[in-house]
């Protein structure tokens, strides 16, 4: 597999469409950082990193749904930068997702962060994905 982040987003998207409560994903450092951002911004309920099952480990993500309407907190996941076509943006040209209602996850020289945090630190980088 060449694009592991796309696989991560697809597994989460498929689990949401199937109304699963938990999804398991093979771990990597980038995926762990993306998961932490999703938790901090309130898109997922909880997460757990299991290191014991195999060499790379597993990320278990508890998906978040509205208690009454049962609608998912994540409405859309979109991969922006792919291995064949990288998308870079400077600090002044970082995208706004759904006019500020969503987030763009950016890989910068200061680490993986959201577009709002990257603007505040005045750094640009590779735009990984949009989440809304």
Secondary structure, DSSP 8 states (H G I E B T S, - for coil): ---HHHHHHHHHHHHHHTT-SEEEEE--HHHHHHHHHHHHTTSEEEEEEE-SSSSS-EEEEEE-B-TTT--BS---EEE--BTTB--EE-TTS---GGGGTSEEEEEETTEEEEHHHHHHHT--EEEEEEE-
